[in-house]
Amino acid sequence: GTRRLSDMSPQGLSNIAWALATLQITTHAPARRFILAAASMSAPGLHAFPPQAIANFCWALGRLADASHDLAAFGAAAAREALRRESDFSWQDLSGIVSALMNTGLTNVGEVQEFAAELATRAAGCCDSIGNQALLNIALAAARLRVHPDTLRPMAWGIAEVFTTRMHRLNEIDLRQWLEVQRYCGLPGGMAHNTSSQGPRSAMSWQQQQQQQQQQ
């Protein structure tokens, strides 16, 4: 059980936490207790965790309900470590971490908000080299973590530009998330949807509007 946590490697702890979350048994008391204990013990030593282990651990923590208070220290440590070593992390890992921290409900943790803001700022200049899911994860997390719209807006415009040629790859959930980001940042595409219906037709209308804006 939890008494042997100190004997486990960072990768081992992360793998077990990830497996418990993947099996969808985090609501079971023993699994929840293990993950919370592992997070508490690991927070001070995340510098020894490889990037993938941090990303997997955060993903598992994002599957815990009503745990924001217990996970605040781990979330802050993960955010600090990802910022410190961000060049070692892939965009997929970074987006997964910030999305998981959002799902955990750490909206009032300064380090987490700083991490989300820094990711959005960094991503704004290279949206064309980042996958759709990573872009949406970062932008949506930044919005829900209450990063200032002025900070997120450059990234949102970058996404709007690259999505003009990627619309066919977006599903309904992607479109809803993107609409939420646009509204949060005050982009024309989001405001146009305030008076339109949801669904494929409105999505196509948005695409046409964005293409027109890029041509102007």
N, C-alpha and C positions, 0 to 999 in steps of 0.2 A: 503494500500500500504506500501511503504517502510518507511513511517513515524512511523509505529507501530512496527518496528523490535525490538526495545529495550524492548518491552513488551513480546516478545516471548522467550520461553525456548530454550536452545541449541538444544535439540532433535527436537523441533518444527521447528526451522529454517532448520535443516538438512533434516527433512522429506519433507518439502515443496520444497527445492532445488532438492532433489532426485526425487520427483514426477514430477516436471517440466521437468527434464532431461529425465525421463522415458517416458513421454508423447511426447518427441521429439519436444518441442516447445521453446527450448532455443534460437532459431533464432528470435522469436517474441520479439519486443522491451520491453514490460512490464515484460516478464519472465526474459529476460537477465538483465534488470535493477534491478529486485529484487535479483537475484543471486549475481550480482556484489556488490550491496549494503550490502547484508547479509554477504558476504565474507569480505568486508572491515570492517564492524562493529565487526565481530566475531574474526578476526585475533588476537587482543590483549588478548582475553579471552578464547583461546582454552584449557587452563588448566582445565576449567570447563566443557568441552565437554566429554561425554563418548566416548570410542574408536569407537564404531559403528557409532556414529554421525559424527566423524571426517572422517571416511572411506566413509560414504555415501555422505558427503559434497564434499569431494575430487572427488568422482566419478562423481557427478553432474558438478563440475567445469571442469572436463576433457572433457565434452561435449560442452563447449563453444569454439567458433572459435575466433581467433585473440584477445585473452584476456590475453596473457602472461604478458604484462606490468601491467595490472590492478590487476592481481592475484599473483604477485611476493611476496608481503608481506604475503598473506595468505599461499602461498606455503611454504615459509620459516618457518612460524610459525607452520604449520602442520608437517613439517619435524622435527623441533626441539621437538615438543611435542611427536611425535611418537618415537623418539630416547629416550627421557626422560622417557617415560612410555612403552617402547617396550615390557616388560614382560606382560603388560595388554592387548596387542593386539594379535589377532590370526594371523597366517601366511597368512590367506586369507585376513584379513584386511590390514596387512602391504603390501602385494603384490598389493592389490587394490589401496592403497594410492600412492605407488611409481609409479605404472603404470599410474594413473591419472595425477600425477605431470609431468610425461614424456609427456603425451598427451597434457597437457596445454602448453608445450613448454618452461619449466623453466630450460633450459640447462645451463644457465649462473648464476643460483642462487646457491651460495656456500653451503647453508644449505641443499638444495635438493640433490646436488651431494654427500655431506657427508653422508646423509641418505641412498642414494642408495649404496654407498660403504660399509657402515656399515652393511646393510642388506645382501649384497653379502658375506661379510666376515663371518657373523654369520651363514648364510644358508649353507656355504661350508661344515660345519662339521655335518650337519644333513639332507642332501638332501633326505635320505631314509624315513624320517618322514614327508616330505612336499609333498603336492599334485602336480600333473603335471602342472596345470594351474598356481599355485602360483610360482612354480620354474621358469616357462617360463616368467611370468610377471616380476619377480624380475631381472632375468638375462637379458632379453631384455631391460628393463628400464635402468639398469645399463649401458648397451652397448650404448644405444641412448643418455643417459645423460653424456656420455663420461667419465665414471669411467675408470681409467687406466686398460688396459688389464691384467697387472700383478696382480691387485687386484681382478679382476673378474675370472681369470683363474682357481683358486682352486675350485670355485663353478661350473664352466663349466665342470671340470673333474668329480666332484661329480655327476652332472646331467648325464654325459655320462655313469657313472657306473650304476645308478639306471634305466636309460632308456633301458639298455640291456634287462630288464625283463618287460618293460612297453610299448614297441613299439606298441603293438596292441591297446593301448588306445589313440594313437596320431593321430589326423586328419591332413589333408593337411596343414592347417594354422599353427598348432603346429609345423609341420616339417619345414616349411619355417622359422618360428621364431627361432627354434633351430639351423637351419643352419646359420642364421645371427649371432647368439651368437658364434657359433663355429668359424666362419670366423673372427669375431672381436677379439677373443682370440687366434687365430692361432692354433686351435686344428686340428689334422690330419683329422678328419671327415669333417671339413669345407674345407680344402685344397683339399681333394679328390673330392669334388663336383664341384670344379672349372672347371673340365674337363668332368663332367658328366651331363646328362640331368636331368631335374626335373621330379618328378612324383613318383608313387609307386615303380617302379623298382629301381630308385636311392636310395629311402628310405630304401629298403631292403638291398641294397648293403652297405649302411652306417651301418645298424644294424650288418651285418656280420663282417664288419671291426671292429666295437667296441667290439664285442664278442671275436674276435681274439686278440685284444689288451689286454683285461682283462685276457685272458688265458696265456699271455706271462709273 
